[in-house]
Amino acid sequence: MYVCLCRGITDQDIKDAVANGTESYREIREQLGLGTCCGRCAPEAKAIISEELAEIAARISVAA
């Protein structure tokens, strides 16, 4: 699903960035150019980032 139509950034692009160590909206914005045009994608992108980080934290706590 496209999250940022201006830059053609998908939810998978955001998930991949988080899986590769990106930990914040600011870092993803700098890395992918997300939210640098109209900004309408920011709320959805932040939600995806939070969900991905929560999933990673849950996997780590289960493994520990």
mmCIF file as Biopython writes it, N, C-alpha, C and O atoms, coordinates in Angstrom:
data_model
#
loop_
_atom_site.group_PDB
_atom_site.id
_atom_site.type_symbol
_atom_site.label_atom_id
_atom_site.label_alt_id
_atom_site.label_comp_id
_atom_site.label_asym_id
_atom_site.label_entity_id
_atom_site.label_seq_id
_atom_site.pdbx_PDB_ins_code
_atom_site.Cartn_x
_atom_site.Cartn_y
_atom_site.Cartn_z
_atom_site.occupancy
_atom_site.B_iso_or_equiv
_atom_site.auth_seq_id
_atom_site.auth_asym_id
_atom_site.pdbx_PDB_model_num
ATOM 1   N N  . MET A ? 1  ? 0.850  -1.167  0.000  1.0 0.0 1  A 1 
ATOM 2   C CA . MET A ? 1  ? 0.000  0.000   0.000  1.0 0.0 1  A 1 
ATOM 3   C C  . MET A ? 1  ? 0.902  1.240   0.000  1.0 0.0 1  A 1 
ATOM 4   O O  . MET A ? 1  ? 1.882  1.319   0.741  1.0 0.0 1  A 1 
ATOM 5   N N  . TYR A ? 2  ? 0.543  2.196   -0.849 1.0 0.0 2  A 1 
ATOM 6   C CA . TYR A ? 2  ? 1.296  3.440   -0.858 1.0 0.0 2  A 1 
ATOM 7   C C  . TYR A ? 2  ? 0.908  4.295   0.343  1.0 0.0 2  A 1 
ATOM 8   O O  . TYR A ? 2  ? -0.273 4.526   0.605  1.0 0.0 2  A 1 
ATOM 9   N N  . VAL A ? 3  ? 1.918  4.754   1.060  1.0 0.0 3  A 1 
ATOM 10  C CA . VAL A ? 3  ? 1.713  5.638   2.204  1.0 0.0 3  A 1 
ATOM 11  C C  . VAL A ? 3  ? 1.975  7.075   1.765  1.0 0.0 3  A 1 
ATOM 12  O O  . VAL A ? 3  ? 1.202  7.979   2.083  1.0 0.0 3  A 1 
ATOM 13  N N  . CYS A ? 4  ? 3.051  7.276   1.045  1.0 0.0 4  A 1 
ATOM 14  C CA . CYS A ? 4  ? 3.426  8.603   0.553  1.0 0.0 4  A 1 
ATOM 15  C C  . CYS A ? 4  ? 3.296  8.602   -0.966 1.0 0.0 4  A 1 
ATOM 16  O O  . CYS A ? 4  ? 4.150  8.075   -1.679 1.0 0.0 4  A 1 
ATOM 17  N N  . LEU A ? 5  ? 2.213  9.199   -1.441 1.0 0.0 5  A 1 
ATOM 18  C CA . LEU A ? 5  ? 1.986  9.256   -2.888 1.0 0.0 5  A 1 
ATOM 19  C C  . LEU A ? 5  ? 2.966  10.193  -3.571 1.0 0.0 5  A 1 
ATOM 20  O O  . LEU A ? 5  ? 3.363  9.948   -4.711 1.0 0.0 5  A 1 
ATOM 21  N N  . CYS A ? 6  ? 3.357  11.249  -2.901 1.0 0.0 6  A 1 
ATOM 22  C CA . CYS A ? 6  ? 4.283  12.225  -3.494 1.0 0.0 6  A 1 
ATOM 23  C C  . CYS A ? 6  ? 5.622  11.584  -3.855 1.0 0.0 6  A 1 
ATOM 24  O O  . CYS A ? 6  ? 6.198  11.874  -4.904 1.0 0.0 6  A 1 
ATOM 25  N N  . ARG A ? 7  ? 6.103  10.722  -2.983 1.0 0.0 7  A 1 
ATOM 26  C CA . ARG A ? 7  ? 7.418  10.098  -3.181 1.0 0.0 7  A 1 
ATOM 27  C C  . ARG A ? 7  ? 7.329  8.631   -3.595 1.0 0.0 7  A 1 
ATOM 28  O O  . ARG A ? 7  ? 8.359  8.007   -3.852 1.0 0.0 7  A 1 
ATOM 29  N N  . GLY A ? 8  ? 6.124  8.068   -3.664 1.0 0.0 8  A 1 
ATOM 30  C CA . GLY A ? 8  ? 5.964  6.668   -4.051 1.0 0.0 8  A 1 
ATOM 31  C C  . GLY A ? 8  ? 6.500  5.701   -3.010 1.0 0.0 8  A 1 
ATOM 32  O O  . GLY A ? 8  ? 7.067  4.667   -3.361 1.0 0.0 8  A 1 
ATOM 33  N N  . ILE A ? 9  ? 6.329  6.021   -1.739 1.0 0.0 9  A 1 
ATOM 34  C CA . ILE A ? 9  ? 6.845  5.193   -0.649 1.0 0.0 9  A 1 
ATOM 35  C C  . ILE A ? 9  ? 5.723  4.314   -0.113 1.0 0.0 9  A 1 
ATOM 36  O O  . ILE A ? 9  ? 4.634  4.796   0.197  1.0 0.0 9  A 1 
ATOM 37  N N  . THR A ? 10 ? 6.001  3.034   -0.010 1.0 0.0 10 A 1 
ATOM 38  C CA . THR A ? 10 ? 5.001  2.079   0.451  1.0 0.0 10 A 1 
ATOM 39  C C  . THR A ? 10 ? 5.181  1.740   1.922  1.0 0.0 10 A 1 
ATOM 40  O O  . THR A ? 10 ? 6.195  2.071   2.538  1.0 0.0 10 A 1 
ATOM 41  N N  . ASP A ? 11 ? 4.165  1.067   2.472  1.0 0.0 11 A 1 
ATOM 42  C CA . ASP A ? 11 ? 4.272  0.598   3.846  1.0 0.0 11 A 1 
ATOM 43  C C  . ASP A ? 11 ? 5.432  -0.387  3.977  1.0 0.0 11 A 1 
ATOM 44  O O  . ASP A ? 11 ? 6.105  -0.423  5.007  1.0 0.0 11 A 1 
ATOM 45  N N  . GLN A ? 12 ? 5.666  -1.182  2.939  1.0 0.0 12 A 1 
ATOM 46  C CA . GLN A ? 12 ? 6.768  -2.142  2.986  1.0 0.0 12 A 1 
ATOM 47  C C  . GLN A ? 12 ? 8.112  -1.439  3.004  1.0 0.0 12 A 1 
ATOM 48  O O  . GLN A ? 12 ? 9.042  -1.912  3.657  1.0 0.0 12 A 1 
ATOM 49  N N  . ASP A ? 13 ? 8.238  -0.326  2.307  1.0 0.0 13 A 1 
ATOM 50  C CA . ASP A ? 13 ? 9.479  0.458   2.348  1.0 0.0 13 A 1 
ATOM 51  C C  . ASP A ? 13 ? 9.764  0.910   3.780  1.0 0.0 13 A 1 
ATOM 52  O O  . ASP A ? 13 ? 10.903 0.857   4.245  1.0 0.0 13 A 1 
ATOM 53  N N  . ILE A ? 14 ? 8.722  1.350   4.466  1.0 0.0 14 A 1 
ATOM 54  C CA . ILE A ? 14 ? 8.866  1.814   5.850  1.0 0.0 14 A 1 
ATOM 55  C C  . ILE A ? 14 ? 9.213  0.639   6.756  1.0 0.0 14 A 1 
ATOM 56  O O  . ILE A ? 14 ? 10.100 0.750   7.603  1.0 0.0 14 A 1 
ATOM 57  N N  . LYS A ? 15 ? 8.521  -0.484  6.584  1.0 0.0 15 A 1 
ATOM 58  C CA . LYS A ? 15 ? 8.793  -1.681  7.400  1.0 0.0 15 A 1 
ATOM 59  C C  . LYS A ? 15 ? 10.213 -2.173  7.180  1.0 0.0 15 A 1 
ATOM 60  O O  . LYS A ? 15 ? 10.892 -2.566  8.128  1.0 0.0 15 A 1 
ATOM 61  N N  . ASP A ? 16 ? 10.662 -2.153  5.937  1.0 0.0 16 A 1 
ATOM 62  C CA . ASP A ? 16 ? 12.038 -2.576  5.639  1.0 0.0 16 A 1 
ATOM 63  C C  . ASP A ? 16 ? 13.060 -1.663  6.313  1.0 0.0 16 A 1 
ATOM 64  O O  . ASP A ? 16 ? 14.068 -2.134  6.840  1.0 0.0 16 A 1 
ATOM 65  N N  . ALA A ? 17 ? 12.799 -0.369  6.293  1.0 0.0 17 A 1 
ATOM 66  C CA . ALA A ? 17 ? 13.713 0.579   6.936  1.0 0.0 17 A 1 
ATOM 67  C C  . ALA A ? 17 ? 13.796 0.320   8.435  1.0 0.0 17 A 1 
ATOM 68  O O  . ALA A ? 17 ? 14.882 0.364   9.012  1.0 0.0 17 A 1 
ATOM 69  N N  . VAL A ? 18 ? 12.661 0.051   9.067  1.0 0.0 18 A 1 
ATOM 70  C CA . VAL A ? 18 ? 12.654 -0.250  10.506 1.0 0.0 18 A 1 
ATOM 71  C C  . VAL A ? 18 ? 13.379 -1.567  10.762 1.0 0.0 18 A 1 
ATOM 72  O O  . VAL A ? 18 ? 14.159 -1.669  11.709 1.0 0.0 18 A 1 
ATOM 73  N N  . ALA A ? 19 ? 13.134 -2.565  9.939  1.0 0.0 19 A 1 
ATOM 74  C CA . ALA A ? 19 ? 13.805 -3.861  10.099 1.0 0.0 19 A 1 
ATOM 75  C C  . ALA A ? 19 ? 15.315 -3.735  9.948  1.0 0.0 19 A 1 
ATOM 76  O O  . ALA A ? 19 ? 16.068 -4.537  10.501 1.0 0.0 19 A 1 
ATOM 77  N N  . ASN A ? 20 ? 15.755 -2.731  9.200  1.0 0.0 20 A 1 
ATOM 78  C CA . ASN A ? 20 ? 17.183 -2.511  8.986  1.0 0.0 20 A 1 
ATOM 79  C C  . ASN A ? 20 ? 17.796 -1.533  9.979  1.0 0.0 20 A 1 
ATOM 80  O O  . ASN A ? 20 ? 18.924 -1.075  9.792  1.0 0.0 20 A 1 
ATOM 81  N N  . GLY A ? 21 ? 17.044 -1.209  11.048 1.0 0.0 21 A 1 
ATOM 82  C CA . GLY A ? 21 ? 17.624 -0.424  12.126 1.0 0.0 21 A 1 
ATOM 83  C C  . GLY A ? 21 ? 17.165 1.013   12.270 1.0 0.0 21 A 1 
ATOM 84  O O  . GLY A ? 21 ? 17.559 1.691   13.219 1.0 0.0 21 A 1 
ATOM 85  N N  . THR A ? 22 ? 16.349 1.489   11.360 1.0 0.0 22 A 1 
ATOM 86  C CA . THR A ? 22 ? 15.840 2.850   11.492 1.0 0.0 22 A 1 
ATOM 87  C C  . THR A ? 22 ? 14.811 2.870   12.613 1.0 0.0 22 A 1 
ATOM 88  O O  . THR A ? 22 ? 13.917 2.025   12.642 1.0 0.0 22 A 1 
ATOM 89  N N  . GLU A ? 23 ? 14.921 3.822   13.537 1.0 0.0 23 A 1 
ATOM 90  C CA . GLU A ? 23 ? 14.112 3.764   14.750 1.0 0.0 23 A 1 
ATOM 91  C C  . GLU A ? 23 ? 13.162 4.928   14.969 1.0 0.0 23 A 1 
ATOM 92  O O  . GLU A ? 23 ? 12.485 4.976   15.995 1.0 0.0 23 A 1 
ATOM 93  N N  . SER A ? 24 ? 13.093 5.866   14.034 1.0 0.0 24 A 1 
ATOM 94  C CA . SER A ? 24 ? 12.215 7.008   14.267 1.0 0.0 24 A 1 
ATOM 95  C C  . SER A ? 24 ? 11.690 7.564   12.949 1.0 0.0 24 A 1 
ATOM 96  O O  . SER A ? 24 ? 12.235 7.305   11.876 1.0 0.0 24 A 1 
ATOM 97  N N  . TYR A ? 25 ? 10.622 8.332   13.064 1.0 0.0 25 A 1 
ATOM 98  C CA . TYR A ? 25 ? 10.054 8.993   11.890 1.0 0.0 25 A 1 
ATOM 99  C C  . TYR A ? 25 ? 11.088 9.924   11.267 1.0 0.0 25 A 1 
ATOM 100 O O  . TYR A ? 25 ? 11.224 9.987   10.045 1.0 0.0 25 A 1 
ATOM 101 N N  . ARG A ? 26 ? 11.799 10.629  12.101 1.0 0.0 26 A 1 
ATOM 102 C CA . ARG A ? 26 ? 12.816 11.565  11.605 1.0 0.0 26 A 1 
ATOM 103 C C  . ARG A ? 26 ? 13.866 10.830  10.756 1.0 0.0 26 A 1 
ATOM 104 O O  . ARG A ? 26 ? 14.236 11.306  9.682  1.0 0.0 26 A 1 
ATOM 105 N N  . GLU A ? 27 ? 14.339 9.685   11.229 1.0 0.0 27 A 1 
ATOM 106 C CA . GLU A ? 27 ? 15.337 8.931   10.478 1.0 0.0 27 A 1 
ATOM 107 C C  . GLU A ? 27 ? 14.773 8.428   9.149  1.0 0.0 27 A 1 
ATOM 108 O O  . GLU A ? 27 ? 15.452 8.471   8.123  1.0 0.0 27 A 1 
ATOM 109 N N  . ILE A ? 28 ? 13.529 7.953   9.176  1.0 0.0 28 A 1 
ATOM 110 C CA . ILE A ? 28 ? 12.907 7.462   7.947  1.0 0.0 28 A 1 
ATOM 111 C C  . ILE A ? 28 ? 12.671 8.620   6.983  1.0 0.0 28 A 1 
ATOM 112 O O  . ILE A ? 28 ? 12.862 8.470   5.776  1.0 0.0 28 A 1 
ATOM 113 N N  . ARG A ? 29 ? 12.263 9.758   7.501  1.0 0.0 29 A 1 
ATOM 114 C CA . ARG A ? 29 ? 12.067 10.935  6.655  1.0 0.0 29 A 1 
ATOM 115 C C  . ARG A ? 29 ? 13.376 11.298  5.956  1.0 0.0 29 A 1 
ATOM 116 O O  . ARG A ? 29 ? 13.380 11.589  4.760  1.0 0.0 29 A 1 
ATOM 117 N N  . GLU A ? 30 ? 14.473 11.283  6.685  1.0 0.0 30 A 1 
ATOM 118 C CA . GLU A ? 30 ? 15.773 11.610  6.107  1.0 0.0 30 A 1 
ATOM 119 C C  . GLU A ? 30 ? 16.233 10.550  5.115  1.0 0.0 30 A 1 
ATOM 120 O O  . GLU A ? 30 ? 16.805 10.871  4.073  1.0 0.0 30 A 1 
ATOM 121 N N  . GLN A ? 31 ? 15.983 9.291   5.441  1.0 0.0 31 A 1 
ATOM 122 C CA . GLN A ? 31 ? 16.435 8.186   4.602  1.0 0.0 31 A 1 
ATOM 123 C C  . GLN A ? 31 ? 15.621 8.055   3.316  1.0 0.0 31 A 1 
ATOM 124 O O  . GLN A ? 31 ? 16.190 7.869   2.241  1.0 0.0 31 A 1 
ATOM 125 N N  . LEU A ? 32 ? 14.300 8.151   3.417  1.0 0.0 32 A 1 
ATOM 126 C CA . LEU A ? 32 ? 13.426 7.897   2.280  1.0 0.0 32 A 1 
ATOM 127 C C  . LEU A ? 32 ? 12.832 9.151   1.641  1.0 0.0 32 A 1 
ATOM 128 O O  . LEU A ? 32 ? 12.290 9.080   0.538  1.0 0.0 32 A 1 
ATOM 129 N N  . GLY A ? 33 ? 12.925 10.283  2.307  1.0 0.0 33 A 1 
ATOM 130 C CA . GLY A ? 33 ? 12.289 11.493  1.805  1.0 0.0 33 A 1 
ATOM 131 C C  . GLY A ? 33 ? 10.807 11.550  2.129  1.0 0.0 33 A 1 
ATOM 132 O O  . GLY A ? 33 ? 10.073 12.363  1.567  1.0 0.0 33 A 1 
ATOM 133 N N  . LEU A ? 34 ? 10.377 10.709  3.014  1.0 0.0 34 A 1 
ATOM 134 C CA . LEU A ? 34 ? 8.975  10.599  3.415  1.0 0.0 34 A 1 
ATOM 135 C C  . LEU A ? 34 ? 8.498  11.884  4.081  1.0 0.0 34 A 1 
ATOM 136 O O  . LEU A ? 34 ? 9.193  12.443  4.930  1.0 0.0 34 A 1 
ATOM 137 N N  . GLY A ? 35 ? 7.325  12.346  3.701  1.0 0.0 35 A 1 
ATOM 138 C CA . GLY A ? 35 ? 6.719  13.501  4.357  1.0 0.0 35 A 1 
ATOM 139 C C  . GLY A ? 35 ? 7.358  14.831  4.047  1.0 0.0 35 A 1 
ATOM 140 O O  . GLY A ? 35 ? 7.147  15.805  4.770  1.0 0.0 35 A 1 
ATOM 141 N N  . THR A ? 36 ? 8.131  14.890  2.989  1.0 0.0 36 A 1 
ATOM 142 C CA . THR A ? 36 ? 8.824  16.140  2.680  1.0 0.0 36 A 1 
ATOM 143 C C  . THR A ? 36 ? 8.088  17.001  1.658  1.0 0.0 36 A 1 
ATOM 144 O O  . THR A ? 36 ? 8.535  18.104  1.342  1.0 0.0 36 A 1 
ATOM 145 N N  . CYS A ? 37 ? 6.978  16.515  1.146  1.0 0.0 37 A 1 
ATOM 146 C CA . CYS A ? 37 ? 6.195  17.313  0.179  1.0 0.0 37 A 1 
ATOM 147 C C  . CYS A ? 37 ? 4.962  17.871  0.881  1.0 0.0 37 A 1 
ATOM 148 O O  . CYS A ? 37 ? 5.022  18.951  1.469  1.0 0.0 37 A 1 
ATOM 149 N N  . CYS A ? 38 ? 3.854  17.152  0.824  1.0 0.0 38 A 1 
ATOM 150 C CA . CYS A ? 38 ? 2.610  17.681  1.384  1.0 0.0 38 A 1 
ATOM 151 C C  . CYS A ? 38 ? 2.426  17.322  2.862  1.0 0.0 38 A 1 
ATOM 152 O O  . CYS A ? 38 ? 1.715  18.023  3.582  1.0 0.0 38 A 1 
ATOM 153 N N  . GLY A ? 39 ? 3.065  16.231  3.321  1.0 0.0 39 A 1 
ATOM 154 C CA . GLY A ? 39 ? 2.993  15.851  4.729  1.0 0.0 39 A 1 
ATOM 155 C C  . GLY A ? 39 ? 1.782  15.041  5.142  1.0 0.0 39 A 1 
ATOM 156 O O  . GLY A ? 39 ? 1.668  14.671  6.310  1.0 0.0 39 A 1 
ATOM 157 N N  . ARG A ? 40 ? 0.870  14.753  4.216  1.0 0.0 40 A 1 
ATOM 158 C CA . ARG A ? 40 ? -0.333 13.996  4.574  1.0 0.0 40 A 1 
ATOM 159 C C  . ARG A ? 40 ? -0.033 12.565  5.008  1.0 0.0 40 A 1 
ATOM 160 O O  . ARG A ? 40 ? -0.859 11.934  5.668  1.0 0.0 40 A 1 
ATOM 161 N N  . CYS A ? 41 ? 1.117  12.056  4.651  1.0 0.0 41 A 1 
ATOM 162 C CA . CYS A ? 41 ? 1.483  10.684  4.976  1.0 0.0 41 A 1 
ATOM 163 C C  . CYS A ? 41 ? 2.017  10.522  6.402  1.0 0.0 41 A 1 
ATOM 164 O O  . CYS A ? 41 ? 2.100  9.400   6.902  1.0 0.0 41 A 1 
ATOM 165 N N  . ALA A ? 42 ? 2.371  11.603  7.046  1.0 0.0 42 A 1 
ATOM 166 C CA . ALA A ? 42 ? 3.040  11.533  8.352  1.0 0.0 42 A 1 
ATOM 167 C C  . ALA A ? 42 ? 2.281  10.718  9.392  1.0 0.0 42 A 1 
ATOM 168 O O  . ALA A ? 42 ? 2.889  9.854   10.023 1.0 0.0 42 A 1 
ATOM 169 N N  . PRO A ? 43 ? 0.979  10.946  9.608  1.0 0.0 43 A 1 
ATOM 170 C CA . PRO A ? 43 ? 0.290  10.158  10.639 1.0 0.0 43 A 1 
ATOM 171 C C  . PRO A ? 43 ? 0.307  8.651   10.362 1.0 0.0 43 A 1 
ATOM 172 O O  . PRO A ? 43 ? 0.549  7.855   11.269 1.0 0.0 43 A 1 
ATOM 173 N N  . GLU A ? 44 ? 0.054  8.265   9.121  1.0 0.0 44 A 1 
ATOM 174 C CA . GLU A ? 44 ? 0.059  6.841   8.765  1.0 0.0 44 A 1 
ATOM 175 C C  . GLU A ? 44 ? 1.461  6.261   8.901  1.0 0.0 44 A 1 
ATOM 176 O O  . GLU A ? 44 ? 1.629  5.153   9.412  1.0 0.0 44 A 1 
ATOM 177 N N  . ALA A ? 45 ? 2.460  6.996   8.450  1.0 0.0 45 A 1 
ATOM 178 C CA . ALA A ? 45 ? 3.845  6.530   8.543  1.0 0.0 45 A 1 
ATOM 179 C C  . ALA A ? 45 ? 4.254  6.350   10.001 1.0 0.0 45 A 1 
ATOM 180 O O  . ALA A ? 45 ? 4.889  5.353   10.346 1.0 0.0 45 A 1 
ATOM 181 N N  . LYS A ? 46 ? 3.902  7.290   10.848 1.0 0.0 46 A 1 
ATOM 182 C CA . LYS A ? 46 ? 4.236  7.185   12.273 1.0 0.0 46 A 1 
ATOM 183 C C  . LYS A ? 46 ? 3.562  5.978   12.903 1.0 0.0 46 A 1 
ATOM 184 O O  . LYS A ? 46 ? 4.159  5.313   13.750 1.0 0.0 46 A 1 
ATOM 185 N N  . ALA A ? 47 ? 2.332  5.682   12.507 1.0 0.0 47 A 1 
ATOM 186 C CA . ALA A ? 47 ? 1.616  4.519   13.031 1.0 0.0 47 A 1 
ATOM 187 C C  . ALA A ? 47 ? 2.310  3.224   12.599 1.0 0.0 47 A 1 
ATOM 188 O O  . ALA A ? 47 ? 2.457  2.301   13.400 1.0 0.0 47 A 1 
ATOM 189 N N  . ILE A ? 48 ? 2.730  3.160   11.350 1.0 0.0 48 A 1 
ATOM 190 C CA . ILE A ? 48 ? 3.428  1.968   10.860 1.0 0.0 48 A 1 
ATOM 191 C C  . ILE A ? 48 ? 4.744  1.778   11.604 1.0 0.0 48 A 1 
ATOM 192 O O  . ILE A ? 48 ? 5.084  0.662   11.997 1.0 0.0 48 A 1 
ATOM 193 N N  . ILE A ? 49 ? 5.472  2.849   11.793 1.0 0.0 49 A 1 
ATOM 194 C CA . ILE A ? 49 ? 6.747  2.779   12.514 1.0 0.0 49 A 1 
ATOM 195 C C  . ILE A ? 49 ? 6.515  2.278   13.939 1.0 0.0 49 A 1 
ATOM 196 O O  . ILE A ? 49 ? 7.239  1.401   14.410 1.0 0.0 49 A 1 
ATOM 197 N N  . SER A ? 50 ? 5.525  2.818   14.620 1.0 0.0 50 A 1 
ATOM 198 C CA . SER A ? 50 ? 5.222  2.398   15.996 1.0 0.0 50 A 1 
ATOM 199 C C  . SER A ? 50 ? 4.850  0.926   16.059 1.0 0.0 50 A 1 
ATOM 200 O O  . SER A ? 50 ? 5.302  0.202   16.947 1.0 0.0 50 A 1 
ATOM 201 N N  . GLU A ? 51 ? 4.023  0.482   15.115 1.0 0.0 51 A 1 
ATOM 202 C CA . GLU A ? 51 ? 3.617  -0.931  15.077 1.0 0.0 51 A 1 
ATOM 203 C C  . GLU A ? 51 ? 4.820  -1.844  14.864 1.0 0.0 51 A 1 
ATOM 204 O O  . GLU A ? 51 ? 4.959  -2.869  15.532 1.0 0.0 51 A 1 
ATOM 205 N N  . GLU A ? 52 ? 5.679  -1.465  13.935 1.0 0.0 52 A 1 
ATOM 206 C CA . GLU A ? 52 ? 6.857  -2.285  13.650 1.0 0.0 52 A 1 
ATOM 207 C C  . GLU A ? 52 ? 7.807  -2.344  14.844 1.0 0.0 52 A 1 
ATOM 208 O O  . GLU A ? 52 ? 8.324  -3.412  15.175 1.0 0.0 52 A 1 
ATOM 209 N N  . LEU A ? 53 ? 8.037  -1.205  15.489 1.0 0.0 53 A 1 
ATOM 210 C CA . LEU A ? 53 ? 8.914  -1.182  16.659 1.0 0.0 53 A 1 
ATOM 211 C C  . LEU A ? 53 ? 8.316  -2.006  17.800 1.0 0.0 53 A 1 
ATOM 212 O O  . LEU A ? 53 ? 9.049  -2.677  18.527 1.0 0.0 53 A 1 
ATOM 213 N N  . ALA A ? 54 ? 6.996  -1.960  17.961 1.0 0.0 54 A 1 
ATOM 214 C CA . ALA A ? 54 ? 6.333  -2.750  19.002 1.0 0.0 54 A 1 
ATOM 215 C C  . ALA A ? 54 ? 6.477  -4.242  18.716 1.0 0.0 54 A 1 
ATOM 216 O O  . ALA A ? 54 ? 6.706  -5.028  19.636 1.0 0.0 54 A 1 
ATOM 217 N N  . GLU A ? 55 ? 6.345  -4.637  17.458 1.0 0.0 55 A 1 
ATOM 218 C CA . GLU A ? 55 ? 6.514  -6.046  17.089 1.0 0.0 55 A 1 
ATOM 219 C C  . GLU A ? 55 ? 7.939  -6.515  17.365 1.0 0.0 55 A 1 
ATOM 220 O O  . GLU A ? 55 ? 8.148  -7.618  17.869 1.0 0.0 55 A 1 
ATOM 221 N N  . ILE A ? 56 ? 8.906  -5.684  17.037 1.0 0.0 56 A 1 
ATOM 222 C CA . ILE A ? 56 ? 10.310 -6.036  17.290 1.0 0.0 56 A 1 
ATOM 223 C C  . ILE A ? 56 ? 10.541 -6.182  18.790 1.0 0.0 56 A 1 
ATOM 224 O O  . ILE A ? 56 ? 11.184 -7.136  19.229 1.0 0.0 56 A 1 
ATOM 225 N N  . ALA A ? 57 ? 10.025 -5.247  19.573 1.0 0.0 57 A 1 
ATOM 226 C CA . ALA A ? 57 ? 10.184 -5.301  21.038 1.0 0.0 57 A 1 
ATOM 227 C C  . ALA A ? 57 ? 9.520  -6.540  21.596 1.0 0.0 57 A 1 
ATOM 228 O O  . ALA A ? 57 ? 10.062 -7.162  22.510 1.0 0.0 57 A 1 
ATOM 229 N N  . ALA A ? 58 ? 8.361  -6.919  21.076 1.0 0.0 58 A 1 
ATOM 230 C CA . ALA A ? 58 ? 7.659  -8.107  21.555 1.0 0.0 58 A 1 
ATOM 231 C C  . ALA A ? 58 ? 8.467  -9.368  21.240 1.0 0.0 58 A 1 
ATOM 232 O O  . ALA A ? 58 ? 8.551  -10.276 22.067 1.0 0.0 58 A 1 
ATOM 233 N N  . ARG A ? 59 ? 9.052  -9.422  20.063 1.0 0.0 59 A 1 
ATOM 234 C CA . ARG A ? 59 ? 9.871  -10.598 19.693 1.0 0.0 59 A 1 
ATOM 235 C C  . ARG A ? 59 ? 11.101 -10.678 20.597 1.0 0.0 59 A 1 
ATOM 236 O O  . ARG A ? 59 ? 11.503 -11.770 21.001 1.0 0.0 59 A 1 
ATOM 237 N N  . ILE A ? 60 ? 11.689 -9.551  20.909 1.0 0.0 60 A 1 
ATOM 238 C CA . ILE A ? 60 ? 12.878 -9.539  21.769 1.0 0.0 60 A 1 
ATOM 239 C C  . ILE A ? 60 ? 12.519 -9.991  23.173 1.0 0.0 60 A 1 
ATOM 240 O O  . ILE A ? 60 ? 13.251 -10.776 23.776 1.0 0.0 60 A 1 
ATOM 241 N N  . SER A ? 61 ? 11.398 -9.505  23.706 1.0 0.0 61 A 1 
ATOM 242 C CA . SER A ? 61 ? 11.013 -9.878  25.072 1.0 0.0 61 A 1 
ATOM 243 C C  . SER A ? 61 ? 10.631 -11.340 25.169 1.0 0.0 61 A 1 
ATOM 244 O O  . SER A ? 61 ? 10.847 -11.958 26.211 1.0 0.0 61 A 1 
ATOM 245 N N  . VAL A ? 62 ? 10.071 -11.911 24.116 1.0 0.0 62 A 1 
ATOM 246 C CA . VAL A ? 62 ? 9.714  -13.331 24.117 1.0 0.0 62 A 1 
ATOM 247 C C  . VAL A ? 62 ? 10.981 -14.179 24.062 1.0 0.0 62 A 1 
ATOM 248 O O  . VAL A ? 62 ? 11.063 -15.230 24.697 1.0 0.0 62 A 1 
ATOM 249 N N  . ALA A ? 63 ? 11.959 -13.716 23.304 1.0 0.0 63 A 1 
ATOM 250 C CA . ALA A ? 63 ? 13.206 -14.453 23.166 1.0 0.0 63 A 1 
ATOM 251 C C  . ALA A ? 63 ? 14.067 -14.390 24.423 1.0 0.0 63 A 1 
ATOM 252 O O  . ALA A ? 63 ? 14.901 -15.266 24.652 1.0 0.0 63 A 1 
ATOM 253 N N  . ALA A ? 64 ? 13.870 -13.367 25.228 1.0 0.0 64 A 1 
ATOM 254 C CA . ALA A ? 64 ? 14.722 -13.185 26.418 1.0 0.0 64 A 1 
ATOM 255 C C  . ALA A ? 64 ? 14.303 -14.014 27.564 1.0 0.0 64 A 1 
ATOM 256 O O  . ALA A ? 64 ? 14.926 -13.963 28.624 1.0 0.0 64 A 1 
#
